[in-house]
Amino acid sequence: MQRLYFLTPDTQTAANITEELGGLGLDRSHIHVASGNSQAWQETGVKKATFVQTTDTVDAAKRGTMIGAPLGLLLGLVTALILAIPSPAGMAGVIVGMGIFGGLFGLWASTLIGVSVPDAKVKKFHGDIRRGAVLMMVDIPESQEDEVVSLIHRHHPQVDIEKITREERQHAEGQGH
């Protein structure tokens, strides 16, 4: 799936786009709206964007787990060596247990931070949203991307369309700069 971001000037345009996407076979459950107007998602008939769509929560959780688990394994190894655990099974249990603990701790700590960090794409449109624009986040199969973009540009030339680039995805996953 590919996430496209449609910045629409108003709720009526967002509602029209929602209907057109439905005509292409896209389910409304893959469309989320961020708007300063509390009625916008109700008027468009789509879901209000949640913390998961508007913050860095998911990517932060992934990064926390990927960092916490190896650190936990390393701490488990050091602990097992310091405590001089005599049996291999006991040593393995301490190492694995600390690895699991490290991963869960990293997941928890990073998620707490991630909910307070806005998603990079949503943050980019924050000023427009405050001025009354509606941001639609649409998850589509990559095979339909060209068809969807072409349809929206043809019927709604005023709508800005963006997607998450490979560099942005890598950066969000902690692999970029």
C-alpha positions in Angstrom: 0.0 0.0 0.0 1.0 3.5 -0.8 -0.2 6.5 1.2 -1.1 9.6 -0.8 -1.9 13.0 0.8 -4.5 15.2 -0.8 -4.7 18.8 0.4 -8.2 19.9 -0.5 -9.4 23.5 -0.1 -12.7 22.5 1.6 -14.9 19.7 2.9 -17.0 19.6 -0.3 -13.9 18.9 -2.4 -12.9 16.2 0.0 -16.4 14.6 -0.1 -16.3 14.7 -3.9 -12.9 13.0 -4.0 -14.1 10.4 -1.5 -17.0 9.5 -3.9 -14.6 9.4 -6.9 -12.2 7.1 -5.0 -15.2 4.8 -4.2 -15.9 4.7 -7.9 -12.4 3.3 -8.4 -13.2 0.5 -5.8 -11.3 2.1 -2.9 -12.9 1.5 0.5 -13.6 4.4 2.8 -11.7 2.6 5.6 -8.5 3.5 3.7 -9.3 7.2 3.7 -8.7 9.5 6.8 -9.2 13.2 7.2 -7.3 15.8 9.2 -9.1 19.1 9.5 -9.4 22.1 11.7 -13.2 21.8 11.2 -14.5 19.2 13.6 -17.4 18.4 11.3 -15.2 17.8 8.2 -14.9 14.0 8.6 -18.6 13.7 9.3 -19.5 15.7 6.2 -17.1 13.7 4.0 -18.3 10.4 5.4 -14.8 9.2 6.2 -12.9 8.6 9.4 -11.1 11.3 11.3 -7.4 10.7 11.2 -6.2 9.2 14.5 -2.9 9.6 16.4 -1.5 6.7 14.4 -2.0 8.7 11.1 -1.0 12.1 12.4 2.0 11.3 14.7 5.2 9.4 14.6 3.9 6.7 16.9 4.3 3.7 14.6 7.7 4.5 13.3 8.9 5.5 16.8 7.7 2.1 18.1 9.6 0.2 15.4 12.8 2.2 16.1 12.4 1.7 19.9 12.0 -2.1 19.5 14.9 -2.4 17.0 17.2 -0.5 19.4 15.9 -1.9 22.7 16.0 -5.6 21.8 19.7 -5.7 20.8 20.7 -3.5 23.8 18.7 -5.8 26.0 20.5 -8.9 24.6 23.8 -7.2 25.2 22.9 -6.2 28.7 21.6 -9.8 29.3 25.0 -11.2 28.1 26.9 -8.8 30.4 24.6 -9.7 33.3 24.9 -13.4 32.8 28.7 -13.1 32.7 28.9 -10.9 35.8 26.6 -13.2 37.7 28.6 -16.2 36.4 25.5 -18.2 35.8 26.8 -21.8 35.6 24.3 -23.5 33.4 24.0 -22.7 29.6 20.2 -22.9 29.9 20.2 -20.3 32.7 22.6 -18.1 30.8 20.5 -18.3 27.7 17.3 -17.6 29.7 18.9 -14.4 31.2 20.1 -13.2 27.8 16.8 -13.9 26.0 14.8 -12.5 28.9 16.8 -9.3 28.9 16.4 -9.1 25.1 12.7 -9.3 25.3 12.6 -6.8 28.2 14.8 -4.4 26.2 12.6 -4.7 23.1 9.4 -4.1 25.2 11.0 -1.2 27.1 12.2 0.4 23.8 8.7 -0.1 22.3 7.0 1.5 25.3 9.5 4.4 25.7 9.6 5.3 22.0 5.8 5.1 21.7 5.5 7.6 24.5 7.7 10.0 22.6 6.2 9.2 19.2 2.7 10.3 20.2 4.0 13.8 20.8 5.9 14.1 17.5 3.8 15.1 14.5 4.1 13.0 11.3 6.4 14.9 8.9 3.9 15.0 6.1 1.0 16.1 8.3 3.2 18.7 10.0 4.0 20.2 6.6 0.3 20.9 6.0 -0.5 22.1 9.6 -0.8 25.7 8.6 -3.1 25.0 5.7 -5.3 22.8 7.9 -5.6 25.6 10.5 -6.7 28.0 7.6 -9.6 25.6 6.7 -8.1 23.1 4.2 -8.8 19.4 4.6 -5.9 16.9 4.5 -7.0 13.5 3.2 -4.7 10.5 3.8 -5.5 7.8 1.3 -3.9 4.3 1.4 -4.0 2.8 -2.1 -2.4 -0.2 -3.8 0.7 1.0 -5.6 -0.7 -0.4 -8.8 -3.5 2.2 -8.7 -1.4 5.2 -7.9 -1.1 6.6 -11.4 -4.9 6.1 -12.0 -5.8 7.8 -8.8 -3.4 10.8 -9.3 -4.6 11.2 -12.9 -8.3 11.2 -11.9 -7.8 13.7 -9.0 -5.7 16.1 -11.1 -8.2 15.9 -14.0 -11.3 16.6 -11.8 -9.6 18.7 -9.1 -6.6 20.6 -10.4 -6.5 22.7 -7.2 -5.7 19.7 -5.0 -2.1 19.2 -4.0 -1.1 15.5 -4.0 2.0 14.1 -2.3 3.2 10.8 -1.2 5.8 9.5 1.2 9.1 9.2 -0.8 11.6 6.4 -0.3 13.9 8.9 1.5 11.1 10.0 3.9 10.2 6.4 4.7 13.8 5.5 5.3 14.2 8.6 7.6 11.1 7.7 9.5 12.4 4.1 10.0 15.7 5.5 11.3 17.7 4.5 8.2 18.1 7.9 6.7 19.5 11.3 7.7 
